[in-house]
Amino acid sequence: MKLLNEFIQLLKIKRYSYNTIVAYKSAIKKFIHFHKGVDPENLTKRDIEVYINIQVVKEGISQSYQKQMVGAIKFLYNDLLRKNYDLFYLYPKRRELKLPVILSLTEVELLIDSVTNLKHKSILSTIYSAGLRLEECLNLKVGDIDSENNIIRVRSGKGNKDRNVLLSDKLIVLLRQYYKQYKPTQYLFEGQNGGKYSASSVQSFMRAALNKSKIKRHATPHTLRHSFASHLLESGTDIRVIQEILGHNDIRTTQIYTHISSANIKSVKSPFDSF
């Protein structure tokens, strides 16, 4: 569909992240399918409001998906179609507080130790030891690993922000073994035919590792990021330092891990080195 292609193209031009593009594309396809036979340009604010109401009341969508859906529709009508619709009132006003799944230090150790493939072990270890999002980990280039200064440079993270995160001493040793065996040329973690390693493959071998280590909880690669933050907090790291490491814009996002103490980012030791 021409409109959908133009929608995706504009998202790319405006440098939205891959994950956001995929999510917005899915939301708009659903929106267009719901109004099948009607040109989206002819839909009014009232039509959009009715649609969102049906999704919330009848479909029972979550607050986070509602926010994502409204964001996609807002982009379609205001950025692409230039309608200048005020849709802010359709965003959920109350923040949904869902506690993330947290693995214990012992569980993280069991999980990573259960992985025998060196590349897979290196990916999970990198996500956990630096508290990275999966996409951030897979976007890492070889040159982003600064072992001299114990820093990983995360480029174009969520919100297109760059930041530096800690590079664990233990991870340096593991990545040197990995590099010697796989010899990546561009991305730190590459697929068999080159290019960036796929997120779906990581999710797949993460599930296999959970089964092998007999961890009976629903966990994903992002669970390792949550666990990293929780373990830092438990070790006494200041929540604002954790906010900086995780790349959160709003301290309220980090406060899900709660309790404030004091520390300096340079003195932070990755929990990966506690095994």
KOLSEDO-498850 format. One record per residue: z, x, y of N, C-alpha, C, O, CB in turn. Coordinates in steps of 0.05 Angstrom, whole numbers, plus 5000, padded with zeros to 4 digits. Glycine has a CB too. Example, Ala and Ser with C-alpha at 12.3 -4.5 7.8 and 13.67 -1.06 7.14 Angstrom:
BEGIN
515652644886515652464910515652644934516952854934518152264911
514252574955514352734979515752585001516152685023511452824988
//
This chain:
BEGIN
500050174976500050005000500050185025501650365027502549815000
498250115044497950285067500450305084501250525092495750165085
501850085088504350085104506450265092507750415106505349805108
506750255066508750415052508050705054509850875058509050325022
505550775051504651055054505151165082506051385085501651075047
504650995102505151075129508151115134509051295149503950875149
509750935122512650945124513651215113515251355126513950715109
512751285089513551535076512651785093514151975096512451555048
510151765103509151985118510752035144511252265151506251935126
511651825157513251855181515951965175517052125190513451585196
517151885153519651995144519452295140521252445148520651855118
517252385128516852665124516452815150517453035154514452715105
514952695168514452815195517052855210517553055223512452645211
518852655207521452665221523452835205525852845212522552385225
522552955183524153145167526553015154528753135153524953375184
526252775144528452655129528552795102526552905092527952345125
530952805090531252945065529752805042529152565044534252965058
529252945021527852834998529252594987528052394981527453054976
531952624984533552404973533452154990533351934980536452494969
533552195017533351965035530651835033530451585033533952055064
528551995031525851875029525651705004524551485005523752105029
526651814982526551664956528051404959527151194950527651834933
530451414970532251184973530950974992530950734986535051264983
529951065015528650885034526150755023525550515027528051035060
524550915008522150804996522850584977521550374977520651034981
524850624960525750424941526650164955526049944947527950534923
528250204976529249974991527049805004527149565004531250065013
525049945015522849805029521049665009520049455014521250005046
520549794986518949664965520249404956518949204952518649854940
522949414953524349164946524248954967523848714962527349234940
524449044992524248865015521448735017521248485021524849015042
519448885014516648785015516148594992514848384995514649015014
517148664968516648494944518048224948516948024940517748634919
520448224960521847974965520247784982520247544978524548034978
518847905002517247745020514247755012512447765029517547845050
513747744987511047774976509147564989509747324990511047734945
506847664998504947485010505147465040503447345053505047214998
507347575051507747565080507447845091508648035081510647445086
505947865112505548125126508248205138509248055155503248115147
509348435131511948525142512048515173514148475185512648795133
509648565185509548565215510148285226510948265250506848655224
509848085210510347805220513147715215513947495223508347625207
514747875202517547795196519247835221518948025236518747955172
521147655225522847665249525647785242526247835219523247385261
527247825263529947925258531447725241533147805224531347955285
530947465245532347265229531547285200533347255182531646985240
529047345194528147385166529647615153530547605130525047435165
529947835169531348075159534248005154535448085133531148305179
535547855172538347785169538747615144540647655129539347635194
536947425139537147255115536947425090538347385071534947035116
535047615091534647785067537147955061538047965038532247975072
538348075082540748235078543048055068544648145051541548375104
543247815079545347625070545047565040547047555026545247365086
542647525031542147465003542947704985544147674964539147394998
542347944995542948184980546048224978547048304957541748434993
547448154999550348195000551747974984553448034967551348195028
551047724989552447494977551547444948553247404931551947244994
548947434943548047364917547647604898548347584874545347214919
546747814909546248054892548648234890548948394872543948214903
550548204909553048354908552748654912554148814899554348304882
550848734929550449024934552849154947554449014960547849064951
553149404943555449554954555049594984552849564994555849824940
557149674998556949735026555149965031553549965051559749785038
555350165014553650405018550650335015548950445029554450624999
550050164995547250084991546349905014543949915022546849944964
548149735024547449565047546749735071544749685085549849375054
548349945076547850125098545150265095543650305114550050335100
544550355070542050485064539650295068537650375080542050595035
539950045059537849855061537249785090534949765098538649595046
539349735106538949675135537749915149536049885166541749605148
538550155141537450395153534450415148532850495166538850645143
533650355124530750365116529150155132527050215142530450315086
530249905133528849685147528749755177526649705190530249415143
530849855188530949935216528850145222527450135243533750045224
528550345204526550545208523750425207521950495223526850765186
523250245188520650115186519849975211517650005221520649915162
521749805222521049635245521149785272519649735290522849395246
523049965274523350095300521750355303520650415324526250155305
521750515282520350775283517350755277515650875290521650975264
516750585257513950565249512450335263510350385275513750515219
513650095263512249865275512849825305511649655318512949615259
514749985315515549975344516349695353515549605375513250075361
517949555337518749285344521249285361521849095376519349135319
522749505360525249525376527249305369528449185387524649525406
527649255343529549055334532349175335532749405326528848955306
534249035346537049115345538249015318538948785316538649015369
538449205299539449125272542249245267543149225244537449205251
543449365287545949495282548049305272549849385256546949625308
547949055280549948855272549848795242551648675231549648595288
547748885229547448835200548749045183549049015158544548805193
549549265196550949475181553749375174554949225190551149745198
554849455151557649385144559549515163559349755170558349455115
561549365173563349475193565749615180566849805192564349245211
566549535157568849665145567849875125565949835110570649455130
569150105125568550315107569550255079571850165076569650585117
567950295059568650245032570150495021569150715022566250185014
572550455012574150675001574050674971575450524958577050665011
572250854960572050884932572951164925571751354934569150824921
575051184909575951454901574051574882573351454862578851434890
573251824887571351954869572652044843575052094843570052194883
571052084823572052194798572652494803570952634814570052154774
574952584795575652864799576352984771577952874756578152894818
575053204765575653354740577853554746577953664768573153494729
579653594727581753794731580454074728578254104719583953754710
581954274736581054554733580454614704578454744697583154754743
582154514686581654554657579154424648577654544632584054444641
578554184658576154034650573654174661571654194647576253744660
573754274685571454414696570954674680568654734674571954494726
573054804673572755054656571554984629569755124620575455194652
572554764617571454684591568454614593566854684576572954444580
567854464614565054374619563254614621561154624608564954204643
563854804639562155024644561955214620559855324614563055184669
564255254606564255424583562655314560561855454542567155474574
562255044560560754914538557754964540556254914522561354614537
556955054564554055104569553255384560554355584571553355054599
551355404542550555674532548055774547547756014549550055654502
546355594557544055684571544855804598546255674614542055434576
544156054603545056204626544156074652545756064672544056484626
541755964654540855834678542455574684543355534706537855764676
542855424663544455174666547355234674548455104692544455014639
548555434662551255514669551355614698553255554712552255734650
549355754706549255864734549055634754550255644776546956054737
547455434748547055204766549755054770550555004792544855014756
550954974748553454824749555654994763557254884778554354744721
555755254757557755424769557255454799559255464814557655704756
554755464808554155484836554955234851556155244873551155544840
554355004839555154744852558154734855559154664876554154504835
559654794833562554774834563754984852565454914869563654784807
562955234848564455454862564055454892565755564906563455714851
561955324902561455304931561555024942561254984966558855434938
562054824925562254544934559554444944559554294964564354524955
557354514931554754434941553854164931554654074909552654644933
552254024946550753794937548653894918547754124920549553624960
547753734899545753814880543253914894542054124887545053594860
542253754913539853824928540154094942538254254943539153604948
542554134954542954394968542854624949541654834956545754384981
543854594925543754804905540954864897540155094895545454724880
539354654892536654694883534754794905532654894899535554434871
535554754930534054854953534555144959533255264976534554684977
536655264947537355544953535055734946533755704925539855624937
534555914964532656134960534156384951536556404955530856184985
532756564938533956804929535356954952537557054948531856994916
534156954975535257094998537656955011538857065029533157125019
538356715002540656575013543256675001545456595010540356275008
543156834981545556944968546157214981544657414977545156974937
548257224997549057465011551557574997553857515005549557405041
551157744977553457844961555058044977557358094971552457964935
553858174996555258375012557458245029559658365032553258525030
556958005039558857865056560157635042561657475055557557775082
559657605016560757375001560157105013561956945017563757404997
557557065020556756825033554256715020552456865012556156875063
554156445018551656305010550656155035552256005047552156104985
548256195042547156065065545755805056543755815042545156245081
546855585065545755325058543955235081544955185103547955105052
541355215076539455155097538554865095537954765073537055345096
538454725117537654445118539154275098537954135082534654425113
541854285100543454105084543253825094541353765109546454205084
545053655086544953375095545053365126546753495138547353205083
543253205138543053205167541553435178541653495202545853185179
540153585160538553815169540254025183539354155202536253735187
542754065173544454265185544654505166544854475142547254145190
544654745178545154985163548155045164549454985184543455225175
549155175143551955255143552255485123550655515105553855025137
554455635127555155845108557455745091559355625101555856105122
557355805065559555735047560455975032558956175030558855495028
562855965020563856195006562356254980561456074966566756155000
562056514975560756604950562956734933563956944939558456814956
563656604911565756694893565056964880562757014873566256484871
567057134878566657394864565657354836563957504826569257554865
566857154823566057104795563157004793561757064775568056894782
562356844813559656744814557656974818555456964807559356524836
558357164835556557394840555857524813553557594808557957594859
557957574797557457704771555557534754553757644741560157744756
556057274753554457094737551557084747549657094731555656804737
551157064774548457054785546957314781544457304779548656984815
548357534781546957794775545857794747543657894742548858024780
547457694728546457674700544057484699542057544686548757564682
544357264712542157064713539657184725537457154714543056814729
539957314748537557424762536157634744533757644743538457554788
537757794731536558004714534957884691532957994683538858184702
535857654680534457524658532057364667529957374654536357354642
532357204689530257014696528457114719526157024721531556764705
529357294735527757414756526357204774523957204776525657604744
527857024786526656824804525356964828526257174837528756614814
523156844838521656974859522056834886522156974907518756974853
522356574887522656434912525256274912527156354926520256234917
525356064897527855904895529756054876528856184857527355614885
532356034881534256154863534056044835534156194816537156124874
533755784834533455654808530655524806530155324820535755434803
529055634789526255534787525755414760527055474740524355774792
523755234759522855114734521255304718520755534726521254864740
520555224694519055394676516355484688515355704682518555254649
515155314704512555374716512855454745510855444760510655134713
515155534753515655614781516355374797516455154787513155754792
516955414823517655194840520555124836521955234819515954954836
521554934851524354844851525054714824523554544814524954664874
527354774814528354644790528854354795529654274817530954794780
528454184775528653894780531453794778533053874761526853744761
532153604795534753484796535353324770537553324760535153294820
533253184760533653024735534353204712535853114694531152864729
533353444711533953634689536953714691538253734670532153884690
537853764715540753834718542453604709544453644695541353904748
541753354717543353124709543353094679545353014667542252874722
541153164666540853134637542653344623544153264605537953174629
542553594631544153794617547153764624548953864610543154074622
547753644647550553584654551653374635553853404625550753484684
550053174629550952964610551453094582553353024569548852744607
549653274574549953404548552453574548553853584527547453584542
553053714570555453874572558053704570559953784558555454044598
557953474583560253294582560753204553563053184544559753044600
558653134539558953054511559953274494561753234477556252954500
558953514498559753744482562653824487564053894468557953984488
563453804512566253874519568153644514570553664519566353964548
567053404506568653174499570353064523572652984520570553234476
569153084547570452964570569552674572567252614576569653124597
571452494569570852214567570952064594572151864597572852084548
569552174613569452044640566552064650565052254644571452174659
565851874667563251874679563152084701564452034723562351594690
561852304697561652514717558752594721557152584702563452754709
558152684745555452774752555653044765557953144770554052564770
553453174771553653424786555253394812556553584820550853524793
555053164825556553124850559553114845561153174863555652864863
560353044820563253044813564353334816566653364822563652944784
562753534810563553804813564253874842566054024848561454004802
562653764860563153804889565753664897567453784912560753684906
566253424888568753284893571153444882573153464895568752994881
570753544858572953694844573553944860575854014863572153754815
571454084869571854324885573554264910575454414915569054434894
572854054924574353984948577253914942579154004956573053744962
577653764921580353684913582053924904584353944911580253484889
580754114890582254354881582954534904585054664905580554504860
581154544924581754704949584154584963585954724972579354714968
584154314965586354184979589054224964591054274977585753884981
588954214938591354254921592354544925594754594922590754204892
590554734931591455004934592455064962593255294968589155194927
592354864980593554895006591554945028592255015051595455105006
588954925022586954975043586854745063587054505056584154995030
586754815089586654615111584354425107582054515101586554765138
584854175112582753975108580354015127578153945120583853695111
580854135150578654185169576954415160574554425166579754235197
578154595146576554815134574854705111572554775108578455045123
576054525096574554395074572154235086569954235075576354205057
572654095108570553945122568254125129565954055125571753805147
568854365140566854555148565254655123562854675124568054785163
566654715102565354825078563554605066561254675058567454905057
564454355065562854145053560554055071558653925062564653905047
560754115097558654025116558853735124556853615129555954075103
561353635124561753355133561753335163562953495177564453245122
560353135174560353085203562952965212564053035233558052905211
564052785196566352625203568752705186568552705161565752325200
570952775198573352855183574252635165575552685145575552935203
573652385172574452155155573252175127574452085108573751895168
570852285126569552315100571152515082571352475058566652415103
572152725095573652925080576452825074577652915054573853185097
577452645090580252555087580652385061582952315055581052385110
578552335047578852205021580452395002581652304983576152135008
580352655008581852844992584752895003586353024990580353114991
585152795027587752805043589553045040589253225024589252575036
591753025058593853225062592753465077590753595070595053315036
594153535099593353755116595253985114597653955114593253665145
594054225111595654475112593954665129592254575144596154595083
594454925128593055115145591855345129593055435110594855215167
589555435138588155665126585855745143585155615163587255605097
584655965136582256065150580056085130580456175108582756335165
577656015138575456005119574956275105574156285082572855915133
575456485120574956755109576956825087576456995071574956965131
579256695088581356755069581256565045582956595026584156745082
579456375045579256185023578256314998576256464998577355945031
579556274976578756364950577656134934578955924932581056514934
575256164923574055944908575755884883576656064870571156014900
576155624878577655554853576255644828577555654807578155254852
573755714830572155814807573456084797573156154774569155864815
574756224815576056474808578756444796580156634790576156664832
579656194792582356134782582356104752584556084740583455894795
580056104739579956054710581256304696581356304671577056014700
//
